[in-house]
């Protein structure tokens, strides 16, 4: 699959009666890498979840390769994208790492990221860094399998400096459209451009 074309038009999201994302318009050209910076509570994670169909959209539209996100949004919509969550869920049932990385392409990335000896380890017993590497590997496997859009929410926050640099370099080399939430200026510099989000709005480019 080719890199995706992502367009947001006047996107608004409300949670608990409060507007978290306010009239955001944004376009990512196919293959473009964009960093999204901003403080905690700025609306960055909610914006990614809205694109995935995991947060309710109050107004506006989301188009991926010209296809408008339906409402209500079916689970199948999110499966067309790769996603690295901010706080990867361990799951209440402690299934092993090999099930999260069941696709051969994902497991190949898991081995590259140092998880090869942990295939039978329950997710609940992984460290924060190991778990983050696992979800990075899963997303990279999806990209290798043809997914054209990757949404990454602080994908290196739980990693040490070496791990941050390794994953940052891998992400920057991907032939995919990437929207990356980060607090790390070094990661932002690897992207084609950076945006700042504050109080639910895109403030600068």
N, C-alpha and C positions, 0 to 999 in steps of 0.2 A: 504494500500500500504506500502511496505517496504521502508526504507530510500534509497535514490538514490545514485548512483555512478556517480560522476562528473569528467570528464577529459577534460582539456584544453591542446592543443598541438600547440605550436609556434603561439599563437594568437596575431594578430595585428589589431588595429583599427585606422582609420584615420578620423579626423573631420576637415573640412576646409583646407584640404591639409596637416595638421599636424598629425604626428603619436602620438596618445595619449596612446595607449597600444602597447608595443613593445615586440614581441616574448615571450609572457608569456606561460609557461608550468606549469600546476598545476593539482594535483589529490587529490580529497577528497573521502576517503573511505566511504561506506555506514554508516551513523550514526555519522560521524566525524564532529566536530564543529571547524571551523577555523576562527580566527580573522585576518582581513586585516587592518594594520595600515599604516600611512603615512600622509604627509602634504597635504594641499589643492592643487589641480591641479596635483596630482600624477598619476591619471588615475583610481582610485579605483571605482568611481561611473560609469565611462564608461565601466569598466570591467564587473560590474554587469549587466548593461544595454545590453551589448553584449551577455551575457549568456541568457538573457531574449529574445533576438532578437529585442531589441529596439534601438540598436546602430549598425551601419554597420560594418561588419567584413571584413577587407581587405585581410587577409591571415590567415592560420591556421584552426583549427577545434575545435568544441565543441561537446562533447558526453555526453549524460545523459542516464545512464543505457544501454550503448552501442549504443544508437540511435544518429546518427549525426544530428546536427542542419541543416535543409535545407536552401538553399539560392535561391531566397529570402525567408526570414523566415515568415511563416504565423502567424497570431495572435493566432492561436490555440496552438502554441508552448509555449508562455508565460503562457497560462492558465494551463499548467501542473505543474507550480511552484507557490510557495507562495512568495510574494514580499512585503517588507516594504520600500517604497520610502523615500529618504532623506528629501525632502520637499513635503509632501503630498498635492496633488492638491485639492483645494476646489471646482473647477468646476465653469464655467461661469453661469450655471443654478443652483440656490441654492436648490437642492433637499435635503430632510431631511436625517438625520443620519440613520433612520431605513431602507432606501433603500440601503445605502452602506453596512449595516450589515443585509441584508435580509435573509441570510441563518441562520437557528436556531442556529447552532454551533457558528457562528460569533457573533450573538446577545448575546449568553450566555457569551462569553468572554467579550463583551462590558459591560455587567452588572457587571462582576467580576472586570473590570477595572474602574468602577465608572461612567459609561455613561448611566445608566438605566433611569435617569430622563430626558435625552436629546433626546429621540427617534424622536421627532417631530421638533427638532431644525435644521434649514438649515445648511449645512456644512459651508457656508460662514459666519455664525455667531458663529462658534466654536472658542475657543481660540487655540493657537498653540499647547498647551499640549493636549487639548481635541481631536484635529484633529489627532495628532500623536497616541494617544491611540486608536482612531477609526481604523486607518489603521493597527495598531498592532493586534487589535481584529479581523479584517477581515482576516489577514494572519494566525492567530492562528486557526480560524475556518476552513480555507483551510487545515491546517495540521491535525486537528481533523477529517476532511472528507477523509483523505488518501493521501494528497500531500506529496511526499518524499523528496522535496528539498525546502529549505527556503533561500532566499537571503534578507539580511537586511542591509540597508544603513543608518547608524547612527540612529537606531530606538529609541533612548532615548534622542536625542539632545535637544528636546523642553520640556523635563520633569524636574521636580524638583528632588532633591536628593532621596527622598522617592520613587518617580515614577521610577527613573532610576534603583534603587535597585530592586523594585518589578518586572519590566519588564525584567531586567537582569536575575533574578532568574528563571522566567518563561521560558525564551528562553533557558537557560542552561539545563533545565530539559526535553526539547523536544526530543522525539525519532525520530529525523529527521536529515538529512544532512544539515548543516548550514554554510553559508559563510557570515560572519558578518563584515561590514566596521564600524570601530569605532576609536575615538580618546581617548577613556576611557580605561586606563590600567586595571581598575577593571573588566570591561567587557571582556577584552582580556584574563585575567587570568582565567575566567570561561571556556574558550575554551580549546580544547585538544592541540592546538598549535597556534602560531601566526606567521604571515608573515609581512614583511615591503615592501611597494611599493614606489618607487621614480622614477620620470621621465619615467613613463610607464612600469617599469620593477620590477619584484619581486627581492628584494635585499637580503633578509635573511629569514631563517626559525627558 
